[in-house]
Amino acid sequence: MPASPPLLLTPRIEPITQSVLDASALLRQLADGLGSPLNIVVPEALDANVEAFRAVYRRHRLRGHIYFAHKANRSAALLRHLAATDAGVDVASLAELQHALGAGFEPRRIMATGPKSREFLWLAARSGITVNADSLDELSELAGLVAARRLPRVRVLVRLAEFASRGVRLVSRRSRFGVPFDMLSEALDRVDKHADQLELVGVAYHLDTIGLPEKAVALEGCLAALDECRRRDVPAWSIDIGGGFGVNYLADGEQWDRYTSELAQSVLGRRPPLTWNGHGYGLRNEAGTLRGTLGLYPAHRPVSGPAYLDQLLSTTAPEQRRPLGTLLLDSMGDLDIEPGRALLDQCGLVLARVLEVREGADTLVRLDLNARDVSLEEHGVLMDPVIIPGDSAGIAGPAEVFLLGNLCLESDLITRRKVVLPVRPRPGDLLAFVNTAGYFMDFSATHALRQPIGRKVALFRRGDAWSWCLDEQYWPVPERTEAA
């Protein structure tokens, strides 16, 4: 078969990330001193992301909390920097709650979500944070802890699931989280039973989908739930719609369209393979017919993050036939959100050192990190890394290579697709996986085979140059100045 031109998937790189990449000498020094892999976080990039979400609130004349989904990154630096903004934090474990309290968040800016241990509920009650309850039993257990210790009432939201709309005959998919919407009355009865311990302040949902129609049904359902609360003289005012706003990872939508089209042709055998052992990312060839579903994150998403929230609020409610943002405003309700990935857009990158380059039928590049240190494949995101050459430039490219990890496992591929680099790398070069602060950096990292997980450093500006410290040493405190 004739050779095809390289299929680039160029990452979207904003000026703040490019400025970090331009500091190549500093990045090489950090990797030399702290090892590979190395996680780089850029706390100041959070400011623009928080402001972009706030601008959507202003556009729709809404108020409410922006809770950072802490599970997206373990960084102390990012969390402490957020504590200095008006954002809150969504914690999903006892340790995350302890981390948030220690980072400087006051209780009214902390929301507890997800499955909760008894210890987690105890600290939530003791510290006075808001609890987003996942089940009826959780409400009862929390009330019991509050009563046993004679604590002040705890603010709670009830997380709802399995919404339905008569207007479009759409039902949200089943979830392991939350109380089915048709059990709303039972949930409100449970809160009323424990009125001395629990203060209902709102309702919530969190759907594992990027589909606007399902989210519109859920949001309209939550508005109906608030109406029911008020009919019961319960002054609930908040709707928490979770996260799922997404990130646009790629610079060029045409590259994404071309790659996915060529992948289908490759699966059908109509062009040379694009992936390791013909992996189809969910597509398969059945007697010359393409079957299956592409199991990849839509890496080019121009409507994502704050723009996705804006689109959701501008969407017409399926039953009331008015924009959801307008209905929220008319209800005088607060809108709470829990962005993780979207709030960490352009907030970090992962560095990996090239250990070996093998030539053969394919060029194989072994890196000093593994697939869980930068879990692109696990999350289905495809984008090319950026090469940071060592002392000498590599052989002119472009070079199509497979990236291998450092574990003794056949499955340890950093990406199953061939990535395209501008030059053929050499041992000692660094590869930078950009825009990986949200879920890719440390969400899945382990000490498998006793390999160390990446250390983490925070970069911050001193004048026109980047400076750095270990992640746990970063605090958003102004530099000391001499008294006049």
C-alpha positions in Angstrom: 0.0 0.0 0.0 1.3 3.5 -0.7 2.6 5.5 2.3 0.1 8.0 3.7 1.0 11.4 5.1 1.4 11.5 8.9 -1.8 11.9 10.9 -1.0 14.7 13.3 -3.1 15.3 16.4 -1.6 18.6 17.5 -2.4 19.6 21.1 -4.1 22.9 21.8 -1.4 25.0 23.5 -2.4 28.3 25.1 0.2 31.1 25.7 0.7 30.2 29.3 1.6 26.6 28.4 3.7 27.7 25.5 5.6 30.0 27.9 6.4 26.9 30.1 7.6 24.9 27.1 9.8 27.8 26.0 11.6 27.5 29.3 13.2 24.3 28.0 16.5 24.7 30.0 14.5 24.9 33.2 12.4 21.9 32.3 15.6 19.8 31.6 17.1 20.9 34.9 14.0 19.9 36.8 13.9 16.5 35.1 17.6 16.0 35.8 17.2 16.9 39.4 13.8 15.3 40.3 13.6 12.5 37.8 11.2 11.2 35.2 8.2 11.2 35.1 7.8 14.7 36.4 4.5 16.5 36.9 4.4 20.2 36.3 1.5 22.3 37.6 0.9 26.0 36.9 -1.5 27.3 39.6 -1.9 30.8 38.1 -3.6 29.3 35.0 -6.6 28.6 37.3 -7.4 32.3 37.5 -8.5 32.6 33.9 -10.5 29.4 34.1 -12.5 30.5 37.2 -13.1 33.9 35.6 -14.3 32.3 32.4 -17.0 30.3 34.3 -17.9 33.4 36.3 -18.4 35.3 33.1 -21.1 32.8 32.1 -22.8 33.3 35.4 -22.8 37.1 34.8 -24.2 36.6 31.3 -27.1 34.7 32.6 -27.5 36.8 35.7 -27.1 33.8 38.0 -25.3 33.2 41.3 -23.9 30.1 42.9 -20.7 28.2 43.7 -18.0 26.9 41.4 -16.7 23.8 43.2 -13.5 22.3 41.9 -13.7 18.5 41.7 -10.6 17.7 43.8 -10.4 14.1 42.5 -9.1 15.5 39.1 -5.7 16.2 40.6 -4.0 15.6 44.0 -1.9 18.8 43.9 -1.6 20.9 47.0 -0.4 23.9 45.0 -3.5 23.9 42.8 -5.9 23.5 45.7 -4.2 26.3 47.8 -4.2 28.6 44.8 -8.0 28.0 44.4 -8.5 28.8 48.1 -7.3 32.3 47.3 -10.1 32.7 44.6 -13.8 32.7 45.1 -14.1 29.1 44.0 -15.0 26.2 46.3 -14.0 22.6 46.3 -15.9 19.3 45.9 -14.4 16.6 48.0 -15.1 12.9 47.5 -13.2 11.3 50.3 -12.1 11.8 53.9 -8.5 12.6 52.9 -9.7 15.1 50.3 -11.8 16.9 53.0 -8.8 17.0 55.3 -6.7 18.4 52.4 -9.3 21.1 51.6 -9.6 22.3 55.2 -5.8 22.4 55.5 -5.5 24.3 52.2 -7.5 27.3 53.5 -11.1 26.6 52.4 -13.7 27.7 55.0 -16.5 25.1 55.5 -19.1 27.1 53.5 -16.9 26.7 50.3 -16.6 22.9 50.6 -19.1 20.3 49.2 -18.9 16.6 50.0 -20.0 14.3 47.2 -19.9 10.7 46.2 -20.0 7.6 48.4 -19.1 8.5 52.0 -17.6 6.5 54.9 -18.9 7.0 58.4 -15.6 8.8 59.2 -16.1 11.1 56.2 -19.6 12.0 57.3 -18.4 12.6 60.9 -15.7 15.1 59.8 -18.2 16.7 57.4 -20.6 17.2 60.2 -18.0 18.4 62.7 -16.5 20.9 60.3 -19.9 22.2 59.1 -19.5 21.7 55.3 -22.3 21.0 52.9 -23.1 17.4 52.2 -24.4 16.3 48.8 -26.3 13.1 49.9 -26.1 10.1 47.6 -28.8 8.0 49.2 -31.7 7.9 51.7 -29.6 5.8 54.1 -26.8 8.4 53.9 -29.2 11.0 55.1 -30.2 8.9 58.1 -26.6 8.0 59.0 -25.6 11.7 58.8 -28.5 12.7 61.0 -27.6 10.0 63.5 -24.1 11.3 63.8 -25.3 14.9 64.2 -27.8 13.9 66.9 -25.3 11.7 68.8 -22.8 14.5 69.1 -25.4 17.3 69.4 -23.9 19.1 66.5 -25.4 22.1 64.6 -27.7 21.2 61.7 -25.8 20.2 58.6 -26.6 21.7 55.2 -27.5 19.0 52.7 -28.5 18.6 49.1 -30.2 15.4 47.8 -28.6 14.0 44.7 -31.3 12.8 42.2 -31.0 10.4 39.3 -33.1 8.7 36.6 -35.0 11.7 35.3 -37.8 11.5 32.7 -39.4 14.0 30.4 -42.8 13.9 29.0 -42.0 16.5 26.5 -39.3 14.6 24.6 -39.8 11.0 25.9 -36.2 11.0 27.1 -35.0 9.2 30.2 -31.6 9.8 31.7 -29.4 6.7 31.9 -29.3 4.6 35.0 -26.7 5.6 37.5 -25.2 3.9 40.6 -25.3 7.3 42.3 -28.3 9.3 43.6 -31.9 8.8 44.5 -34.3 8.0 41.6 -36.4 11.1 40.8 -39.7 9.2 41.4 -38.5 8.8 45.1 -38.3 12.5 45.6 -41.2 12.6 48.1 -39.6 9.8 50.2 -36.3 11.8 50.2 -38.0 14.9 51.4 -39.9 13.0 54.0 -36.6 11.6 55.2 -35.1 15.1 55.6 -38.2 16.3 57.3 -38.0 13.4 59.8 -34.5 14.6 60.7 -35.3 18.4 60.5 -33.4 19.0 63.8 -30.2 17.6 62.3 -30.5 18.3 58.5 -31.1 21.6 56.6 -32.1 20.9 53.0 -30.6 23.6 50.8 -31.1 22.1 47.4 -31.0 19.2 45.0 -28.4 17.9 42.6 -27.5 15.6 39.7 -24.3 14.4 38.0 -24.6 12.6 34.8 -21.9 10.6 33.1 -22.6 12.0 29.7 -21.7 15.0 27.5 -25.2 14.9 25.9 -27.1 18.2 26.3 -30.6 16.6 25.9 -30.1 14.4 29.0 -28.6 17.2 31.0 -31.5 19.5 30.0 -34.0 16.9 31.3 -32.1 16.5 34.5 -31.9 20.3 35.1 -35.6 20.8 34.4 -36.3 17.9 36.8 -34.3 19.6 39.5 -36.2 22.8 39.0 -39.4 20.8 39.5 -37.9 19.3 42.6 -37.2 22.8 44.0 -40.8 23.7 43.3 -41.9 20.6 45.3 -39.6 21.7 48.2 -41.2 25.1 48.3 -44.7 23.6 48.2 -43.7 21.9 51.4 -42.4 25.2 52.9 -38.8 24.0 52.6 -36.7 27.0 51.6 -34.3 25.1 49.3 -32.6 27.3 46.8 -29.6 25.5 45.1 -29.2 23.2 42.2 -25.9 21.4 41.8 -25.4 20.1 38.2 -22.1 18.5 38.7 -19.3 18.6 36.1 -18.8 17.1 32.6 -18.1 20.4 30.8 -15.2 19.0 29.0 -11.9 20.3 27.5 -10.9 21.0 23.9 -7.5 19.1 23.7 -6.7 19.5 20.0 -5.7 22.6 18.0 -7.3 21.5 14.7 -10.7 19.9 14.2 -9.8 18.8 10.7 -6.9 16.7 12.1 -9.3 14.9 14.4 -11.9 14.3 11.6 -9.1 13.0 9.3 -7.7 10.7 12.0 -11.0 9.1 12.9 -11.8 8.6 9.3 -8.5 7.0 8.5 -8.8 4.9 11.6 -12.0 3.4 10.2 -10.2 2.8 6.9 -7.4 1.1 8.7 -9.7 -1.2 10.7 -11.3 -2.2 7.3 -7.8 -3.0 5.9 -7.9 -0.2 3.3 -4.8 1.5 4.6 -1.7 0.6 6.7 -2.3 0.1 10.4 -2.4 3.2 12.6 -2.3 1.4 16.0 -0.4 -1.3 17.9 -1.6 -4.7 16.7 -4.4 -3.1 14.8 -6.3 -1.9 17.9 -9.6 -0.3 16.7 -10.6 1.8 19.7 -14.0 0.0 19.7 -14.3 -0.4 15.9 -14.0 -3.8 14.2 -14.2 -5.3 10.8 -16.9 -7.9 10.3 -16.7 -9.3 6.8 -15.8 -5.9 5.3 -18.4 -4.0 7.3 -17.4 -1.5 10.0 -19.0 -2.4 13.3 -18.8 -1.1 16.9 -18.6 2.3 18.4 -15.6 4.6 18.6 -14.5 4.5 22.2 -12.6 7.8 22.3 -13.1 11.1 24.1 -14.0 13.7 21.4 -10.6 15.4 21.7 -11.6 18.3 19.5 -14.5 20.0 21.4 -14.7 23.7 20.5 -17.8 24.0 22.7 -16.4 22.9 26.0 -15.7 24.2 29.5 -17.5 27.5 30.2 -18.9 27.6 26.6 -20.6 24.2 27.3 -22.2 25.6 30.4 -23.4 28.6 28.5 -24.9 26.3 25.8 -26.6 24.3 28.5 -28.2 27.4 30.1 -29.3 28.6 26.7 -30.9 25.2 25.8 -34.7 25.1 25.8 -36.3 23.1 28.5 -38.0 20.1 27.0 -41.3 20.6 28.8 -41.5 24.3 29.7 -40.1 25.4 26.3 -38.0 28.2 27.8 -34.2 28.5 28.2 -33.0 26.7 31.2 -31.0 29.7 32.4 -34.1 31.8 32.3 -36.1 29.3 34.3 -33.3 29.2 36.9 -33.3 33.0 37.1 -37.1 33.1 37.5 -36.9 30.4 40.3 -34.4 32.6 42.2 -32.3 29.5 42.5 -28.5 29.3 42.9 -26.6 27.3 40.3 -23.7 25.2 41.7 -21.2 23.4 39.4 -18.4 20.9 40.0 -15.8 21.3 37.1 -12.7 19.2 37.4 -11.1 18.7 34.0 -12.5 22.0 32.7 -11.1 24.0 35.6 -7.7 22.5 35.1 -7.5 23.3 31.4 -3.9 24.3 30.5 -2.9 24.0 34.2 -0.1 21.4 33.8 2.0 18.9 31.9 3.9 15.7 32.4 7.5 15.3 31.4 9.1 12.0 30.4 12.6 11.1 29.5 13.4 9.1 26.4 15.4 5.9 27.4 15.7 4.0 24.2 14.8 4.3 20.5 14.5 1.0 18.5 14.3 0.9 14.8 12.5 -1.9 12.9 9.2 -2.3 11.1 8.1 0.5 13.4 10.1 3.0 15.5 9.6 2.2 19.2 10.5 4.8 21.8 10.7 3.6 25.4 10.1 6.3 28.0 10.8 6.6 31.7 7.2 6.5 32.8 4.3 4.2 32.4 0.7 4.3 31.1 -0.7 5.1 34.5 1.6 8.1 35.0 -0.1 9.8 32.1 -3.3 7.9 31.6 -4.3 9.2 28.1 -5.3 5.7 26.9 -7.4 5.0 30.0 -9.4 8.2 29.4 -9.5 7.8 25.6 -7.8 11.1 24.8 -5.5 11.1 21.7 -2.9 13.9 21.2 0.7 14.1 20.2 3.4 15.0 22.8 5.8 17.9 22.4 9.5 17.0 22.1 12.1 19.0 24.2 15.5 18.0 22.6 18.5 17.4 24.7 22.0 18.6 23.9 21.7 17.8 20.2 18.7 17.9 17.8 17.2 14.7 16.6 17.0 13.4 13.1 14.7 15.6 10.9 11.2 14.2 10.7 8.4 14.0 11.0 8.7 10.7 12.8 5.9 8.3 13.5 6.6 6.3 16.6 5.0 4.1 19.2 5.6 5.1 22.8 6.4 2.3 25.2 6.3 2.5 29.0 8.8 1.3 31.6 6.8 -1.6 33.1 7.4 -5.3 32.3 3.9 -5.6 30.8 2.9 -6.0 27.2 0.0 -3.7 27.9 2.2 -0.8 29.0 1.8 1.4 26.0 1.6 5.2 26.6 -0.6 5.4 23.5 -1.8 2.6 21.2 -1.7 4.9 18.2 1.4 6.0 16.4 2.2 9.5 17.5 3.8 12.0 15.2 6.9 14.0 16.4 8.7 16.7 14.4 12.0 14.9 14.7 13.1 11.4 15.6 13.9 11.5 19.3 17.1 10.5 20.9 17.8 9.0 24.4 18.0 11.8 26.9 15.3 14.0 25.1 12.2 14.9 27.0 8.6 14.5 25.8 6.0 16.8 27.3 2.4 15.6 27.5 0.6 19.0 27.7 -2.7 19.9 29.3 -2.7 16.8 31.4 -3.5 18.3 34.9 -7.1 17.1 34.7 -7.3 13.3 35.5 -4.3 12.2 33.4 -1.5 13.3 35.8 -2.0 11.3 39.0 -5.5 9.9 39.0 -4.3 6.4 38.2 -0.6 6.6 39.1 0.6 3.6 41.2 3.9 2.1 42.5 3.5 -1.0 40.3 6.8 -3.0 40.0 8.1 -0.6 42.7 8.5 2.1 40.0 8.3 5.6 41.6 5.4 7.8 40.7 6.2 11.2 39.3 7.1 14.0 41.7 5.2 17.2 41.3 6.5 20.8 41.1 4.6 24.1 40.8 5.8 26.8 38.4 5.2 30.4 39.2 6.4 33.7 37.7 9.1 35.9 39.3 9.2 38.9 37.0 9.5 37.7 33.4 10.9 34.3 34.3 9.5 31.1 35.7 10.5 29.9 39.2 9.5 26.7 40.9 9.0 24.9 44.1 7.9 21.4 45.2 4.1 21.1 44.9 3.7 20.8 48.7 5.8 23.9 49.3 3.6 26.3 47.2 1.4 28.8 49.0 -0.3 31.8 47.2 1.5 34.2 49.5 2.9 37.5 48.1 6.7 37.8 48.1 8.1 39.5 51.2 9.1 43.2 50.6 11.3 45.4 52.6 9.5 48.1 54.6 9.9 51.6 53.2 
